[in-house]
Structures are given as C-alpha cells and as structure tokens.
Amino acid sequence: MRKNLSFRDLDWMLLLVALLIAAVGVMEIYSTTAHSALASQYKKQIYWVVVGCLLAILVSRMDYHRLLEQVAALYGLGILGLLAVLVAGHRVAKTHRWLSVGGQTFQVSEMVKLVIILAVAAYLGGRRANSVAWKDLVVLAGLAGVPATLVALEPDLGTALTYFPVIVAGAFLAGIRWRQVAVLTLLGALMLPVGWHFLRPYQRERLMTFVNPKEDAQGSGYQVAQSKIAIGSGGFWGKGIGNGTQSQLGFIPVSHADFIFAAFAEEQGFAGTLVVLLLYFILLLRLLDGAQWATDRAGAYVIVGLAAVLFFQVAVNTGMMIGLLPITGIPLPLMSQGGSSALFTFLGLGLAMSVKMRRFVN
C-alpha cells in the first residue's frame, strides 16, 4: 500500500462513463434548443460539466473522513440554505427553488443530497450492531425528512423524494429486518390519505392523470401523451439529430431538461436509448464495485447512497416518460440541462472516487 495518491489511482473509467453520458446530454440540449431563444443553453451545460469534472477530481483527492467529521456543520448549513431559499429564493412560476449568488442561480436542494448521503454514512458507519433498531430508523427518517419537508414547501416534491433512497439503501445495507419493512410499508399505506391532503392542486391532477391518462389528454395529461408519442415515433433508429418533430415543434415541454429522454428517444430511437441506459448501468456497477473496495463501512454507505439516488432518478425519469410513473419533475442525471444537478452528480462521483482511492493509503 502507498501513502501518497497519484492521478493514476483515480477511477478513470467511472469518470469517462459519466462524461460520455454528459456529452450525449449536451448534444441533445443543443439539438432541442438550437432554433429557439434557449440556443445558448448547451454552452452553459458544457461549462458546468467541465467545472463539475474538475471538482470531482479535486474532491477525489480529499479524505472523505474529514467531511464525515464535519457532517453536523454541513447538515446545519444545508438546512439554513433551504430556509434561505424559502425566505429569499429566486421566484420562478410561483416557486422558490433557487438562490442567486454572484449572478448565478443555484438549487440548494441538489447540494443537500450530498449532505444527506454524508449524514447517513456518518450515522450508520459509526454503529457496531449488525441490524437496524427502530431508534435508528427514526433517526434516518429525521435526517431525510426535515430537509425533504423544506424542499416540498418550495414546492419541489420531485427533489424531496430523491432524499429517501439514501436512507432506504442505508437501512438495507445496515441490516433492516423484514418485520420492520412490513410495518413501515403498512404505515406508508395508511399515510397516503394524509399525503393527498397536503398535495397542491396541480400535483393532485398529475396523480389523477396517471391513474386515468386519457381523461385529460389536452390538459394535465398532455405532457405524458406527447412524451409517449415522441418515444414511439422514434422507432428503432430514430429520426436523427435535429429532426425530432415533437421536440423541434415544441410539443414536448422542457425537452432540454426534465423531458430530455423523450426528445433523445425520438431522435436516436430504441438503439440510442439502449446505449444510454447501458452507460447508466455501467456507471452504477462501477459505483457498487467501488463500495466493495471501501476500507470502512462509512465509505461503503457513501457510495451506496449515491448509487441509490442516481438509480432512483434514472428509473423515475424514464418511467415518467413512458407513463409508468406520474410526472414529478425529477431530472435525468448528467443529461438534463441544469448546473446544480450536474454539480451534485460530479461531486458525488468525486466522493465515490475518494472512498475507492483510500485503499492505496496506509
């Protein structure tokens, strides 16, 4: 084992796969916005991908244990940041999801995902028990539930939901018992009516449309209908870059962001989407391989937590596009346009590489 780390110790395969996915995203953002007022969005995305990649390499050189030691302060800063968004956040379409800093807008809720990953890893990594007690489940629920509530008030239910895969994956890795799973599932089912009461009108409409998509195809069901049309019209090989009628003519909403998968499927067809999904599969497998190399339990929890969030986002986003899941506004990692989302993903990958690289240090 070596005391000093070098650049050859980086998980270059993990970084390369992430950059390939990001490159596909930039190509599709350019394709869908080239002839619109958003024509410069692909340049901004390139900027954030480059910055994110450099930050990933920088973070990989850090000892993740230092971040775990400061997790209480980081968690507090995350909560304060979310409160600041609610009080003085940048307002867009009756929502407060961004903070303006130095002329740039940042989505604090994206960065909080990293904080929750670290908080769960620090808590579970410090335990010696081989199974999860009810007290542990309460603590985990609180770690994700407090920031999720603040994010849901923005309102951003989609991002709030992405916090919970971290605690689910952590609980299973820590040894949750099937009796506990059954009880929690029952409690979740009983809480559904309460959750329905707190949903906003447009969120209720989306759920009703999911249950009966043909009821309002020109209203609340429009997005899903157009997405399915685009994906189906792409066929096996697709229509080619810039030739997707649903995206180019504006039938697909925000085709460069949340609905980028539908736009890509129309232009690149089943073959193209298969390649992209394969890249995501390789990315997740590479992360899980890194978890096996972790020198301690906390490191394994960090990587598994990140993998859980990315898997959840990919599964939910693609599920929304084909009508298997209700629309929740969850972006496709590395592909959807958005600087905050790109930064979170690359910073998370940097943490994962830091964990894997520690095996070379005494």
C-alpha positions as CSV (number, residue, x, y, z in Angstrom):
1,M,0.0,0.0,0.0
2,R,1.2,3.5,-0.8
3,K,1.0,6.6,1.4
4,N,0.7,9.1,-1.5
5,L,-2.0,9.1,-4.0
6,S,-1.4,9.8,-7.7
7,F,-3.7,10.6,-10.6
8,R,-3.4,7.0,-11.9
9,D,-5.3,5.9,-8.8
10,L,-8.4,7.8,-10.0
11,D,-11.3,5.7,-11.3
12,W,-10.9,7.0,-14.8
13,M,-13.5,4.5,-16.1
14,L,-16.2,5.9,-13.8
15,L,-15.3,9.5,-14.9
16,L,-15.2,8.6,-18.6
17,V,-18.6,6.9,-18.5
18,A,-20.1,10.0,-16.7
19,L,-18.5,12.3,-19.3
20,L,-20.0,10.2,-22.1
21,I,-23.5,10.5,-20.7
22,A,-22.9,14.2,-20.2
23,A,-21.8,14.6,-23.8
24,V,-24.9,12.9,-25.0
25,G,-26.9,15.3,-22.9
26,V,-25.1,18.3,-24.3
27,M,-25.7,17.1,-27.8
28,E,-29.4,16.7,-27.1
29,I,-29.7,20.1,-25.4
30,Y,-28.1,21.6,-28.5
31,S,-30.5,19.7,-30.8
32,T,-33.7,20.7,-29.0
33,T,-32.8,24.4,-28.4
34,A,-30.7,25.3,-31.4
35,H,-33.5,27.2,-33.1
36,S,-35.1,28.8,-30.0
37,A,-34.5,31.5,-27.5
38,L,-32.6,28.9,-25.4
39,A,-29.9,28.3,-28.1
40,S,-27.1,29.1,-25.7
41,Q,-28.1,26.5,-23.1
42,Y,-25.8,23.8,-24.4
43,K,-22.8,26.2,-23.8
44,K,-23.8,26.7,-20.2
45,Q,-24.2,22.9,-19.8
46,I,-20.7,22.4,-21.2
47,Y,-19.4,24.9,-18.7
48,W,-21.0,23.1,-15.7
49,V,-19.8,19.7,-17.0
50,V,-16.2,20.9,-17.2
51,V,-16.4,22.6,-13.8
52,G,-18.1,19.5,-12.3
53,C,-15.4,17.2,-13.7
54,L,-12.6,19.3,-12.3
55,L,-14.3,19.5,-8.9
56,A,-14.8,15.7,-9.0
57,I,-11.1,15.2,-9.4
58,L,-10.3,17.7,-6.7
59,V,-12.8,16.1,-4.2
60,S,-11.4,12.6,-5.0
61,R,-8.0,13.8,-3.7
62,M,-9.6,14.8,-0.4
63,D,-10.0,12.3,2.5
64,Y,-13.8,11.8,2.8
65,H,-13.3,11.1,6.5
66,R,-12.8,14.9,7.0
67,L,-16.2,15.6,5.5
68,L,-17.8,12.9,7.7
69,E,-16.2,14.6,10.8
70,Q,-17.8,17.9,9.8
71,V,-21.2,16.4,8.9
72,A,-23.1,18.1,11.7
73,A,-22.0,21.5,10.5
74,L,-22.7,20.6,6.9
75,Y,-26.2,19.4,7.7
76,G,-26.9,22.6,9.6
77,L,-25.6,24.7,6.7
78,G,-27.9,22.7,4.4
79,I,-30.9,23.4,6.5
80,L,-30.1,27.1,6.7
81,G,-29.7,27.1,2.9
82,L,-33.1,25.6,2.4
83,L,-34.6,28.1,4.8
84,A,-32.9,30.9,2.9
85,V,-34.5,29.6,-0.4
86,L,-38.0,29.8,1.2
87,V,-37.4,33.3,2.5
88,A,-35.3,35.0,-0.2
89,G,-35.2,32.5,-3.0
90,H,-35.3,33.4,-6.7
91,R,-39.0,33.2,-7.7
92,V,-40.0,31.4,-10.9
93,A,-43.6,30.4,-11.7
94,K,-44.8,30.6,-8.1
95,T,-41.9,28.5,-6.8
96,H,-38.8,29.3,-4.7
97,R,-36.2,26.7,-5.7
98,W,-33.0,28.8,-6.4
99,L,-30.7,31.2,-4.6
100,S,-28.9,33.9,-6.6
101,V,-25.2,34.2,-5.7
102,G,-22.9,36.4,-7.8
103,G,-25.2,36.5,-10.7
104,Q,-25.6,32.7,-10.8
105,T,-28.6,30.8,-9.5
106,F,-28.1,27.6,-7.5
107,Q,-30.6,24.9,-6.5
108,V,-29.6,24.3,-2.8
109,S,-31.8,21.2,-2.7
110,E,-29.4,19.5,-5.1
111,M,-26.4,20.0,-2.9
112,V,-28.4,18.9,0.1
113,K,-28.5,15.4,-1.4
114,L,-24.7,15.1,-0.8
115,V,-25.2,16.3,2.8
116,I,-27.8,13.6,3.4
117,I,-25.6,11.0,1.9
118,L,-22.8,12.0,4.2
119,A,-25.1,12.3,7.3
120,V,-26.5,8.8,6.7
121,A,-23.0,7.4,6.1
122,A,-21.6,9.0,9.3
123,Y,-24.5,7.7,11.4
124,L,-24.7,4.2,10.2
125,G,-20.9,3.9,9.8
126,G,-20.4,4.6,13.4
127,R,-22.7,1.8,14.6
128,R,-21.4,-1.6,15.6
129,A,-24.7,-3.5,15.5
130,N,-25.4,-5.9,12.6
131,S,-29.1,-5.0,12.4
132,V,-31.1,-1.8,12.5
133,A,-33.1,-0.8,15.6
134,W,-36.3,1.2,15.5
135,K,-34.4,4.1,17.0
136,D,-32.1,4.0,14.0
137,L,-35.0,4.1,11.6
138,V,-36.4,7.1,13.4
139,V,-33.0,8.9,13.2
140,L,-32.7,8.1,9.5
141,A,-36.2,9.3,8.8
142,G,-35.4,12.6,10.5
143,L,-32.2,13.1,8.6
144,A,-34.0,12.9,5.3
145,G,-37.5,14.1,6.5
146,V,-36.5,17.5,7.8
147,P,-34.8,18.8,4.5
148,A,-37.4,16.9,2.4
149,T,-40.2,18.9,4.1
150,L,-38.5,22.2,3.4
151,V,-37.9,21.3,-0.2
152,A,-41.5,20.2,-0.6
153,L,-42.6,23.6,0.6
154,E,-40.7,25.3,-2.2
155,P,-42.6,23.4,-3.8
156,D,-40.4,20.7,-5.3
157,L,-41.8,17.3,-4.5
158,G,-39.6,15.6,-7.0
159,T,-36.3,16.6,-5.4
160,A,-37.7,15.9,-2.0
161,L,-38.5,12.3,-3.0
162,T,-34.8,11.8,-4.1
163,Y,-33.7,12.1,-0.4
164,F,-35.3,8.9,0.7
165,P,-33.5,6.4,-1.5
166,V,-30.4,7.2,0.6
167,I,-32.0,6.1,3.8
168,V,-33.7,3.1,2.2
169,A,-30.4,1.8,0.8
170,G,-28.6,2.6,4.0
171,A,-31.1,0.7,6.1
172,F,-31.0,-2.4,3.9
173,L,-27.2,-2.3,3.9
174,A,-27.2,-1.9,7.7
175,G,-29.4,-5.0,8.2
176,I,-33.1,-3.9,8.4
177,R,-35.4,-6.8,9.3
178,W,-38.3,-7.9,7.1
179,R,-40.7,-7.3,10.0
180,Q,-39.7,-3.7,10.1
181,V,-40.1,-3.5,6.3
182,A,-43.7,-4.8,6.6
183,V,-44.6,-2.4,9.4
184,L,-43.1,0.6,7.5
185,T,-44.9,-0.4,4.3
186,L,-48.2,-0.6,6.2
187,L,-47.6,2.8,7.9
188,G,-46.8,4.2,4.5
189,A,-50.0,2.9,3.0
190,L,-52.0,4.4,5.9
191,M,-50.4,7.8,5.5
192,L,-51.4,8.1,1.8
193,P,-54.7,9.9,2.5
194,V,-52.8,12.3,4.7
195,G,-50.2,12.9,2.0
196,W,-53.0,13.5,-0.5
197,H,-54.4,16.3,1.7
198,F,-51.1,18.2,1.6
199,L,-50.6,18.0,-2.1
200,R,-51.1,21.1,-4.2
201,P,-53.9,21.1,-6.9
202,Y,-51.6,20.6,-9.8
203,Q,-49.9,17.7,-8.0
204,R,-53.3,16.0,-7.5
205,E,-54.1,16.5,-11.1
206,R,-50.9,14.7,-12.1
207,L,-51.7,11.7,-10.0
208,M,-55.2,11.6,-11.3
209,T,-53.9,11.8,-14.8
210,F,-51.5,8.9,-14.1
211,V,-54.4,6.8,-12.9
212,N,-56.5,7.7,-16.0
213,P,-54.2,9.2,-18.6
214,K,-56.9,9.6,-21.3
215,E,-59.2,11.6,-19.2
216,D,-57.5,15.0,-19.9
217,A,-55.0,14.4,-22.7
218,Q,-55.1,18.1,-23.7
219,G,-54.6,19.3,-20.1
220,S,-52.9,17.6,-17.2
221,G,-52.2,14.5,-19.4
222,Y,-50.6,16.5,-22.2
223,Q,-47.0,16.1,-21.2
224,V,-47.2,12.3,-20.9
225,A,-49.2,11.9,-24.1
226,Q,-46.6,14.0,-26.1
227,S,-43.7,12.1,-24.5
228,K,-45.1,8.7,-25.4
229,I,-45.8,9.9,-29.0
230,A,-42.2,11.1,-29.3
231,I,-40.7,7.9,-28.0
232,G,-42.9,5.8,-30.2
233,S,-42.3,7.8,-33.3
234,G,-38.5,7.4,-32.9
235,G,-38.7,3.7,-33.9
236,F,-35.6,1.7,-33.7
237,W,-33.0,4.0,-35.3
238,G,-34.7,7.4,-34.6
239,K,-35.2,10.4,-36.8
240,G,-31.7,11.9,-36.4
241,I,-30.3,14.9,-34.6
242,G,-32.4,17.9,-35.1
243,N,-35.2,16.0,-36.8
244,G,-37.5,15.2,-33.9
245,T,-40.8,16.8,-34.7
246,Q,-42.3,16.6,-31.2
247,S,-39.3,18.3,-29.7
248,Q,-38.4,20.7,-32.5
249,L,-42.0,21.9,-32.8
250,G,-42.4,22.4,-29.1
251,F,-44.9,19.6,-28.4
252,I,-42.6,18.1,-25.7
253,P,-42.4,20.5,-22.7
254,V,-38.9,21.5,-21.5
255,S,-37.4,18.9,-23.9
256,H,-33.9,20.0,-22.9
257,A,-34.5,19.4,-19.2
258,D,-36.9,17.0,-17.5
259,F,-38.2,15.6,-20.8
260,I,-34.8,15.2,-22.5
261,F,-35.1,11.4,-22.5
262,A,-38.3,11.6,-24.7
263,A,-36.6,14.0,-27.1
264,F,-33.5,11.8,-27.3
265,A,-35.6,8.7,-27.9
266,E,-37.4,10.4,-30.8
267,E,-34.1,11.4,-32.4
268,Q,-32.0,8.4,-31.7
269,G,-34.6,5.7,-31.4
270,F,-34.6,2.5,-29.4
271,A,-30.9,1.8,-30.3
272,G,-29.8,5.2,-28.9
273,T,-31.8,4.9,-25.7
274,L,-30.4,1.3,-25.2
275,V,-26.8,2.7,-25.4
276,V,-27.6,5.4,-22.9
277,L,-29.3,3.1,-20.5
278,L,-26.3,0.7,-20.8
279,L,-24.0,3.6,-19.9
280,Y,-26.0,4.3,-16.8
281,F,-25.9,0.6,-15.9
282,I,-22.1,0.6,-16.2
283,L,-21.9,3.8,-14.1
284,L,-24.0,2.2,-11.3
285,L,-22.0,-1.1,-11.5
286,R,-18.8,0.9,-11.3
287,L,-20.0,2.7,-8.2
288,L,-21.1,-0.6,-6.5
289,D,-17.7,-2.0,-7.3
290,G,-16.1,1.0,-5.5
291,A,-18.3,0.2,-2.5
292,Q,-16.7,-3.2,-2.3
293,W,-13.2,-1.6,-2.1
294,A,-14.2,0.7,0.7
295,T,-11.9,0.4,3.7
296,D,-14.6,1.1,6.2
297,R,-18.4,0.9,6.5
298,A,-18.9,4.7,6.3
299,G,-17.2,4.7,2.9
300,A,-19.4,2.0,1.6
301,Y,-22.5,3.9,2.8
302,V,-21.4,7.0,0.9
303,I,-21.1,5.1,-2.4
304,V,-24.3,3.1,-2.0
305,G,-26.2,6.2,-1.0
306,L,-25.0,8.0,-4.2
307,A,-25.8,5.0,-6.3
308,A,-29.3,4.8,-4.8
309,V,-30.1,8.4,-5.6
310,L,-28.8,8.1,-9.2
311,F,-30.7,4.8,-9.8
312,F,-33.9,6.4,-8.4
313,Q,-33.6,9.4,-10.6
314,V,-32.9,7.4,-13.8
315,A,-35.7,4.9,-13.0
316,V,-38.3,7.6,-12.2
317,N,-37.4,9.9,-15.1
318,T,-37.5,7.2,-17.7
319,G,-40.7,5.7,-16.1
320,M,-42.4,9.1,-16.3
321,M,-41.6,9.4,-20.0
322,I,-43.4,6.2,-20.9
323,G,-46.3,6.7,-18.5
324,L,-45.3,4.1,-15.9
325,L,-44.9,6.7,-13.2
326,P,-46.6,10.1,-12.5
327,I,-44.8,13.3,-13.5
328,T,-42.7,14.6,-10.6
329,G,-40.1,16.8,-12.3
330,I,-37.1,14.7,-11.5
331,P,-34.2,15.4,-13.9
332,L,-32.2,12.7,-15.7
333,P,-28.7,12.7,-14.1
334,L,-25.9,14.2,-16.3
335,M,-28.3,14.6,-19.3
336,S,-30.9,17.0,-18.3
337,Q,-29.9,20.7,-18.5
338,G,-29.1,22.2,-15.1
339,G,-25.9,23.3,-13.5
340,S,-26.9,22.4,-9.9
341,S,-27.8,18.9,-10.9
342,A,-24.6,18.4,-12.8
343,L,-22.5,19.7,-9.9
344,F,-24.2,17.4,-7.5
345,T,-23.6,14.3,-9.7
346,F,-19.9,15.1,-10.3
347,L,-19.3,16.0,-6.7
348,G,-20.9,12.7,-5.7
349,L,-18.7,10.8,-8.1
350,G,-15.7,12.6,-6.7
351,L,-16.7,11.4,-3.2
352,A,-17.1,7.9,-4.5
353,M,-13.6,8.0,-6.1
354,S,-12.2,9.3,-2.8
355,V,-13.6,6.3,-1.0
356,K,-12.1,3.9,-3.6
357,M,-8.7,5.6,-3.6
358,R,-8.3,5.3,0.1
359,R,-7.4,1.6,-0.4
360,F,-4.0,2.8,-1.6
361,V,-3.3,4.7,1.7
362,N,-1.9,3.2,4.9
